[in-house]
């Protein structure tokens, strides 16, 4: 059975974590429907702590093992793995992330993978910018992306 719990992230937004005893299925900005709220399983407590304040903490590449990524394509998985290595406070463009994932030139496909990301902050798609340093898209809206970037020291947006 799946449950949900919430945590307030460092940018001041409530994030909702959908999980069961084995996996995390989603970290989103909207509360899931038709699920029971339960305290987050102890084995995922490290994710909640990271979401509360990821500044200065090491990246959570190991968190990918606790996420349900069964729905991803091999391309998306390569992009998410590369993105999980982008540290707090740094940004990359869609094109740079494509190259880091081993698919130079696939910036549009990276944008598609970002739009399907189900794991806000843990897979930090807010750190991906459009060419020329423009803010680009974000599934939870540009205001949340700006707030997350500001919480990481980017005040130019």
PASEBA-1860 file (N, C-alpha, C; in nm, 3 decimals):
! residues 157
1> XXXXXXXX> 0.084/-0.117/0.000/0.000/0.000/0.000/0.089/0.125/0.000 ~ 0.046/0.226/-0.072/0.120/0.351/-0.078/0.062/0.454/0.017 ~ 0.152/0.539/0.067/0.116/0.644/0.161/0.179/0.775/0.115 ~ 0.147/0.881/0.187/0.214/1.008/0.160/0.248/1.078/0.292 ~ 0.351/1.162/0.283/0.388/1.250/0.393/0.438/1.378/0.329 ~ 0.448/1.483/0.407/0.495/1.610/0.351/0.615/1.662/0.428 ~ 0.690/1.746/0.363/0.805/1.812/0.423/0.815/1.951/0.360 ~ 0.855/2.048/0.439/0.875/2.183/0.388/1.020/2.195/0.342
9> XXXXXXXX> 1.037/2.229/0.214/1.173/2.239/0.161/1.235/2.374/0.196 ~ 1.364/2.386/0.171/1.440/2.505/0.208/1.391/2.631/0.138 ~ 1.318/2.617/0.028/1.265/2.732/-0.044/1.128/2.773/0.007 ~ 1.077/2.702/0.111/0.950/2.740/0.171/0.827/2.672/0.113 ~ 0.846/2.576/0.027/0.734/2.504/-0.035/0.713/2.370/0.035 ~ 0.587/2.329/0.045/0.557/2.196/0.094/0.572/2.097/-0.022 ~ 0.645/1.990/0.004/0.661/1.882/-0.093/0.594/1.758/-0.037 ~ 0.535/1.680/-0.125/0.459/1.562/-0.086/0.529/1.438/-0.140
17> XXXXXXXX> 0.560/1.347/-0.049/0.636/1.227/-0.082/0.540/1.108/-0.082 ~ 0.531/1.039/-0.194/0.450/0.918/-0.204/0.545/0.799/-0.193 ~ 0.512/0.705/-0.102/0.605/0.596/-0.074/0.530/0.472/-0.027 ~ 0.602/0.361/-0.026/0.560/0.241/0.046/0.681/0.194/0.125 ~ 0.680/0.073/0.175/0.791/0.028/0.259/0.921/0.009/0.181 ~ 0.912/-0.003/0.049/1.030/-0.033/-0.032/1.080/0.080/-0.121 ~ 0.992/0.170/-0.161/1.027/0.269/-0.263/0.960/0.403/-0.238 ~ 1.021/0.506/-0.295/0.958/0.636/-0.307/0.911/0.647/-0.452
25> XXXXXXXX> 0.785/0.685/-0.469/0.725/0.688/-0.602/0.716/0.827/-0.662 ~ 0.714/0.927/-0.574/0.705/1.064/-0.625/0.737/1.161/-0.513 ~ 0.798/1.273/-0.551/0.814/1.389/-0.464/0.763/1.506/-0.546 ~ 0.649/1.560/-0.506/0.581/1.659/-0.590/0.534/1.777/-0.507 ~ 0.490/1.881/-0.577/0.441/2.001/-0.508/0.291/1.996/-0.483 ~ 0.225/1.891/-0.526/0.082/1.878/-0.500/0.055/1.750/-0.422 ~ -0.043/1.758/-0.332/-0.076/1.644/-0.246/-0.142/1.534/-0.327 ~ -0.099/1.409/-0.307/-0.160/1.298/-0.382/-0.303/1.271/-0.334
33> XXXXXXXX> -0.386/1.230/-0.427/-0.524/1.194/-0.395/-0.533/1.047/-0.357 ~ -0.633/1.015/-0.280/-0.671/0.876/-0.249/-0.563/0.795/-0.179 ~ -0.475/0.861/-0.107/-0.374/0.791/-0.028/-0.386/0.834/0.118 ~ -0.341/0.751/0.206/-0.344/0.779/0.349/-0.214/0.848/0.388 ~ -0.226/0.953/0.472/-0.106/1.018/0.522/-0.049/0.934/0.637 ~ 0.080/0.908/0.627/0.152/0.832/0.731/0.290/0.898/0.744 ~ 0.351/0.888/0.861/0.489/0.936/0.873/0.579/0.863/0.774 ~ 0.670/0.936/0.717/0.762/0.880/0.619/0.836/0.761/0.678
41> XXXXXXXX> 0.846/0.654/0.602/0.919/0.535/0.647/1.061/0.575/0.689 ~ 1.106/0.521/0.799/1.236/0.556/0.857/1.349/0.542/0.755 ~ 1.340/0.443/0.669/1.450/0.422/0.573/1.463/0.535/0.472 ~ 1.359/0.620/0.461/1.364/0.734/0.369/1.381/0.867/0.442 ~ 1.405/0.864/0.572/1.418/0.987/0.651/1.531/1.075/0.598 ~ 1.636/1.015/0.545/1.748/1.095/0.492/1.702/1.185/0.378 ~ 1.604/1.140/0.300/1.553/1.224/0.191/1.479/1.345/0.246 ~ 1.398/1.324/0.348/1.326/1.436/0.410/1.424/1.539/0.464
49> XXXXXXXX> 1.531/1.494/0.529/1.631/1.585/0.582/1.699/1.663/0.469 ~ 1.727/1.596/0.360/1.788/1.663/0.246/1.693/1.767/0.188 ~ 1.565/1.732/0.177/1.467/1.825/0.121/1.454/1.950/0.207 ~ 1.466/1.934/0.339/1.454/2.048/0.430/1.569/2.145/0.412 ~ 1.689/2.094/0.386/1.805/2.181/0.370/1.916/2.104/0.300 ~ 1.925/2.124/0.171/2.027/2.051/0.095/2.158/2.129/0.083 ~ 2.165/2.248/0.144/2.287/2.327/0.133/2.402/2.258/0.203 ~ 2.510/2.248/0.132/2.631/2.192/0.190/2.630/2.042/0.209
57> XXXXXXXX> 2.521/1.976/0.176/2.515/1.832/0.191/2.561/1.764/0.063 ~ 2.618/1.646/0.075/2.658/1.576/-0.047/2.535/1.537/-0.129 ~ 2.558/1.520/-0.256/2.447/1.483/-0.345/2.394/1.345/-0.309 ~ 2.272/1.320/-0.348/2.205/1.196/-0.311/2.199/1.097/-0.427 ~ 2.311/1.072/-0.491/2.311/0.974/-0.600/2.263/0.839/-0.550 ~ 2.292/0.807/-0.423/2.246/0.679/-0.368/2.095/0.676/-0.353 ~ 2.031/0.792/-0.348/1.884/0.796/-0.337/1.817/0.737/-0.460 ~ 1.886/0.738/-0.573/1.826/0.680/-0.694/1.788/0.534/-0.673
65> XXXXXXXX> 1.859/0.467/-0.583/1.828/0.326/-0.556/1.696/0.310/-0.480 ~ 1.653/0.414/-0.409/1.529/0.409/-0.333/1.409/0.465/-0.409 ~ 1.433/0.519/-0.526/1.326/0.576/-0.607/1.272/0.473/-0.706 ~ 1.141/0.477/-0.728/1.083/0.392/-0.831/1.109/0.457/-0.967 ~ 1.205/0.404/-1.037/1.241/0.455/-1.170/1.200/0.358/-1.280 ~ 1.110/0.265/-1.248/1.070/0.163/-1.344/1.003/0.221/-1.468 ~ 0.949/0.340/-1.459/0.878/0.404/-1.568/0.971/0.479/-1.664 ~ 1.098/0.493/-1.627/1.190/0.573/-1.709/1.243/0.494/-1.828
73> XXXXXXXX> 1.288/0.568/-1.926/1.359/0.509/-2.040/1.508/0.505/-2.006 ~ 1.587/0.427/-2.076/1.732/0.429/-2.052/1.791/0.570/-2.068 ~ 1.740/0.646/-2.165/1.788/0.783/-2.184/1.757/0.868/-2.060 ~ 1.631/0.866/-2.015/1.592/0.945/-1.898/1.673/0.906/-1.775 ~ 1.695/0.778/-1.757/1.773/0.732/-1.643/1.915/0.787/-1.648 ~ 1.976/0.787/-1.766/2.110/0.844/-1.781/2.109/0.993/-1.748 ~ 2.005/1.064/-1.790/1.993/1.207/-1.760/1.976/1.229/-1.610 ~ 1.889/1.151/-1.545/1.866/1.167/-1.401/1.992/1.135/-1.322
81> XXXXXXXX> 2.066/1.032/-1.363/2.191/0.999/-1.295/2.293/1.113/-1.307 ~ 2.304/1.170/-1.427/2.396/1.282/-1.447/2.350/1.404/-1.367 ~ 2.221/1.429/-1.366/2.169/1.545/-1.295/2.187/1.532/-1.145 ~ 2.175/1.412/-1.091/2.193/1.391/-0.947/2.334/1.425/-0.901 ~ 2.427/1.437/-0.993/2.566/1.472/-0.959/2.593/1.623/-0.962 ~ 2.495/1.702/-1.008/2.514/1.847/-1.012/2.497/1.900/-0.869 ~ 2.603/1.957/-0.811/2.597/1.995/-0.670/2.511/2.119/-0.643 ~ 2.472/2.133/-0.519/2.401/2.248/-0.467/2.470/2.375/-0.514
89> XXXXXXXX> 2.391/2.470/-0.565/2.443/2.601/-0.603/2.493/2.609/-0.746 ~ 2.508/2.497/-0.815/2.553/2.500/-0.954/2.435/2.474/-1.047 ~ 2.447/2.524/-1.168/2.345/2.501/-1.270/2.412/2.452/-1.397 ~ 2.334/2.389/-1.483/2.378/2.348/-1.615/2.267/2.382/-1.714 ~ 2.301/2.388/-1.841/2.199/2.407/-1.944/2.150/2.269/-1.989 ~ 2.039/2.269/-2.059/1.988/2.144/-2.114/2.093/2.077/-2.202 ~ 2.163/2.157/-2.282/2.268/2.103/-2.369/2.385/2.046/-2.291 ~ 2.427/2.114/-2.186/2.536/2.063/-2.103/2.497/1.932/-2.035
97> XXXXXXXX> 2.374/1.925/-1.987/2.328/1.802/-1.923/2.321/1.688/-2.023 ~ 2.280/1.717/-2.145/2.277/1.613/-2.249/2.416/1.555/-2.268 ~ 2.517/1.641/-2.274/2.654/1.594/-2.291/2.700/1.514/-2.169 ~ 2.668/1.562/-2.048/2.706/1.490/-1.926/2.642/1.352/-1.919 ~ 2.523/1.338/-1.978/2.452/1.210/-1.978/2.497/1.119/-2.092 ~ 2.594/1.168/-2.172/2.645/1.086/-2.282/2.567/1.099/-2.411 ~ 2.487/1.205/-2.423/2.404/1.225/-2.542/2.417/1.370/-2.590 ~ 2.538/1.410/-2.634/2.555/1.549/-2.678/2.456/1.584/-2.788
105> XXXXXXXX> 2.402/1.704/-2.780/2.308/1.751/-2.881/2.162/1.717/-2.853 ~ 2.137/1.635/-2.753/2.000/1.591/-2.724/1.931/1.681/-2.623 ~ 1.950/1.813/-2.637/1.897/1.906/-2.536/1.745/1.905/-2.530 ~ 1.678/1.887/-2.644/1.531/1.882/-2.641/1.482/1.758/-2.567 ~ 1.547/1.646/-2.590/1.509/1.522/-2.521/1.537/1.535/-2.371 ~ 1.641/1.609/-2.334/1.667/1.635/-2.192/1.551/1.716/-2.134 ~ 1.503/1.814/-2.207/1.388/1.893/-2.162/1.266/1.805/-2.138 ~ 1.245/1.709/-2.226/1.134/1.615/-2.208/1.154/1.531/-2.082
113> XXXXXXXX> 1.275/1.482/-2.061/1.304/1.404/-1.941/1.282/1.489/-1.816 ~ 1.321/1.615/-1.820/1.302/1.704/-1.704/1.153/1.721/-1.676 ~ 1.072/1.735/-1.780/0.929/1.756/-1.760/0.860/1.634/-1.700 ~ 0.923/1.518/-1.709/0.867/1.394/-1.656/0.926/1.354/-1.521 ~ 1.018/1.434/-1.470/1.082/1.404/-1.343/0.979/1.403/-1.231 ~ 0.972/1.295/-1.157/0.876/1.281/-1.047/0.937/1.308/-0.910 ~ 1.063/1.349/-0.906/1.134/1.358/-0.779/1.199/1.494/-0.758 ~ 1.116/1.594/-0.728/1.167/1.729/-0.708/1.281/1.732/-0.607
121> XXXXXXXX> 1.379/1.810/-0.636/1.498/1.839/-0.554/1.593/1.718/-0.546 ~ 1.543/1.597/-0.521/1.631/1.480/-0.517/1.694/1.460/-0.654 ~ 1.614/1.468/-0.759/1.664/1.475/-0.897/1.642/1.623/-0.934 ~ 1.747/1.705/-0.916/1.730/1.850/-0.911/1.712/1.920/-1.045 ~ 1.598/1.898/-1.108/1.573/1.957/-1.239/1.566/2.109/-1.234 ~ 1.548/2.167/-1.115/1.549/2.313/-1.104/1.687/2.371/-1.136 ~ 1.790/2.289/-1.136/1.926/2.335/-1.166/1.957/2.336/-1.315 ~ 1.858/2.303/-1.397/1.877/2.299/-1.542/1.815/2.424/-1.604
129> XXXXXXXX> 1.898/2.498/-1.676/1.856/2.624/-1.737/1.855/2.612/-1.889 ~ 1.780/2.702/-1.951/1.781/2.712/-2.096/1.912/2.777/-2.141 ~ 1.939/2.766/-2.270/2.059/2.829/-2.326/2.058/2.979/-2.295 ~ 2.175/3.034/-2.275/2.185/3.175/-2.246/2.153/3.210/-2.101 ~ 2.140/3.109/-2.016/2.113/3.134/-1.875/1.970/3.171/-1.843 ~ 1.878/3.149/-1.939/1.737/3.177/-1.912/1.680/3.067/-1.823 ~ 1.576/3.099/-1.749/1.525/3.008/-1.648/1.470/2.878/-1.705 ~ 1.410/2.879/-1.821/1.356/2.756/-1.878/1.229/2.712/-1.807
137> XXXXXXXX> 1.183/2.593/-1.839/1.058/2.543/-1.783/1.077/2.472/-1.651 ~ 0.962/2.443/-1.587/0.963/2.369/-1.460/0.822/2.319/-1.436 ~ 0.809/2.191/-1.407/0.676/2.130/-1.395/0.592/2.190/-1.283 ~ 0.656/2.242/-1.179/0.582/2.304/-1.068/0.573/2.455/-1.081 ~ 0.609/2.507/-1.197/0.595/2.649/-1.225/0.723/2.729/-1.205 ~ 0.733/2.841/-1.277/0.855/2.922/-1.271/0.879/2.987/-1.134 ~ 0.773/3.018/-1.060/0.794/3.080/-0.928/0.866/2.985/-0.834 ~ 0.827/2.857/-0.835/0.894/2.760/-0.749/1.038/2.739/-0.795
145> XXXXXXXX> 1.060/2.735/-0.926/1.197/2.717/-0.976/1.284/2.835/-0.931 ~ 1.231/2.956/-0.943/1.306/3.074/-0.898/1.337/3.065/-0.749 ~ 1.239/3.024/-0.668/1.259/3.013/-0.523/1.365/2.909/-0.490 ~ 1.362/2.795/-0.559/1.463/2.691/-0.535/1.601/2.741/-0.575 ~ 1.611/2.809/-0.688/1.740/2.863/-0.731/1.788/2.972/-0.634 ~ 1.696/3.055/-0.588/1.733/3.160/-0.491/1.785/3.097/-0.361 ~ 1.720/2.989/-0.318/1.765/2.920/-0.196/1.905/2.861/-0.213 ~ 1.947/2.846/-0.339/2.082/2.794/-0.367/2.178/2.906/-0.404
153> XXXXX> 2.136/3.032/-0.384/2.226/3.144/-0.405/2.216/3.213/-0.539 ~ 2.119/3.177/-0.619/2.100/3.242/-0.751/1.990/3.346/-0.739 ~ 2.030/3.473/-0.736/1.933/3.581/-0.721/1.901/3.652/-0.853 ~ 1.959/3.605/-0.962/1.944/3.676/-1.090/1.816/3.643/-1.164 ~ 1.732/3.558/-1.110/1.611/3.519/-1.182/1.492/3.593/-1.128
END
